[in-house]
Amino acid sequence: MTTDVNDIVETIIAALVKTLPTPVTITTETSITRDLGLDSLAVMDFVMVLEDKFDVSIPMERIAEVETIGDLARTISELRGHA
């Protein structure tokens, strides 16, 4: 992973830690729905926060392809033109 993606991962994890009800270890391999227990509404709310934070718009078809924190970070990096 590139430095940009690593920075994005750190930002995602920091934002998630603030919103999760219980502490959990989060890595790039963490499944957003299975491991974090986020339902589709919570995922969409979180994606909107990230879109604002990174100044990107993540298309619905791209969100559907995202399963892990690493996938999400790579998607944001690609949309920012850093892939």
C-alpha positions as CSV (number, residue, x, y, z in Angstrom):
1,M,0.0,0.0,0.0
2,T,1.1,3.5,-0.7
3,T,1.6,6.2,1.8
4,D,-1.6,7.9,0.6
5,V,-3.6,4.8,1.2
6,N,-2.0,4.2,4.6
7,D,-3.0,7.8,5.6
8,I,-6.5,7.2,4.4
9,V,-6.7,4.0,6.4
10,E,-5.6,5.8,9.5
11,T,-8.2,8.5,9.0
12,I,-10.9,5.9,8.4
13,I,-10.0,4.0,11.5
14,A,-9.9,7.2,13.6
15,A,-13.3,8.1,12.4
16,L,-14.7,4.6,13.0
17,V,-13.4,4.4,16.5
18,K,-15.4,7.5,17.4
19,T,-18.6,6.0,16.1
20,L,-18.5,2.4,17.2
21,P,-20.3,1.6,20.4
22,T,-17.6,-0.8,21.6
23,P,-13.8,-0.8,21.1
24,V,-12.7,-3.1,18.3
25,T,-9.4,-3.7,16.6
26,I,-9.6,-2.4,13.0
27,T,-7.1,-3.4,10.3
28,T,-7.2,-3.1,6.5
29,E,-8.7,-6.6,6.4
30,T,-11.6,-5.7,8.7
31,S,-14.9,-6.3,7.0
32,I,-17.1,-3.2,7.3
33,T,-20.4,-5.1,7.7
34,R,-19.4,-8.5,9.2
35,D,-16.6,-7.4,11.6
36,L,-17.9,-4.0,12.6
37,G,-21.6,-4.9,12.5
38,L,-22.6,-1.8,10.5
39,D,-25.9,-2.0,8.7
40,S,-26.4,-0.5,5.3
41,L,-27.7,2.8,6.7
42,A,-24.7,3.2,9.1
43,V,-22.4,2.4,6.2
44,M,-24.0,5.1,4.0
45,D,-23.8,7.6,6.8
46,F,-20.2,6.8,7.3
47,V,-19.4,7.0,3.6
48,M,-21.0,10.5,3.5
49,V,-18.7,11.5,6.4
50,L,-15.7,10.2,4.4
51,E,-16.8,11.9,1.2
52,D,-16.9,15.2,3.0
53,K,-13.5,14.6,4.8
54,F,-11.7,13.5,1.6
55,D,-13.7,15.8,-0.8
56,V,-14.7,12.9,-3.1
57,S,-18.0,11.4,-4.3
58,I,-18.1,7.6,-4.1
59,P,-20.5,6.2,-6.7
60,M,-23.0,3.6,-5.4
61,E,-21.6,0.9,-7.7
62,R,-18.1,1.5,-6.1
63,I,-19.6,1.3,-2.6
64,A,-21.1,-2.1,-3.5
65,E,-17.6,-3.4,-4.3
66,V,-16.2,-2.3,-1.0
67,E,-15.9,-5.1,1.7
68,T,-13.0,-4.2,3.9
69,I,-11.3,-1.1,5.3
70,G,-8.5,-1.6,2.8
71,D,-11.0,-1.7,-0.1
72,L,-12.5,1.5,1.1
73,A,-9.1,3.3,1.4
74,R,-8.0,2.1,-2.1
75,T,-11.3,3.3,-3.5
76,I,-11.0,6.8,-1.9
77,S,-7.3,7.0,-3.1
78,E,-8.3,6.1,-6.7
79,L,-11.1,8.7,-6.7
80,R,-8.7,11.3,-5.4
81,G,-6.4,10.4,-8.3
82,H,-3.6,8.9,-6.2
83,A,-3.9,5.3,-7.4
